[in-house]
Amino acid sequence: MFTWRKWWLLFTVIWVVVAGIQVVLILLTSEEPNRALQPAILAVGVPAALYLLGLVVERVRRKP
């Protein structure tokens, strides 16, 4: 049975790969490399926020 952490890990791998491709393409094609900063931050921030959300939901469901 899949737990939420396995789904989170799958989502994170896909999310980071897609964001990494986006960052590389921006750096290679754009004259403004600062534009790659937002996708790089989101590549780390979104999975971290979802993990924290998962932990909160798990703790709420465990309490009687």
Secondary structure, 3 states (H helix, E strand, C coil): CCCHHHHHHHHHHHHHHHHHHHHHHHHHHCCCHHHHHHHHHHHHHHHHHHHHHHHHHHHHHHCC
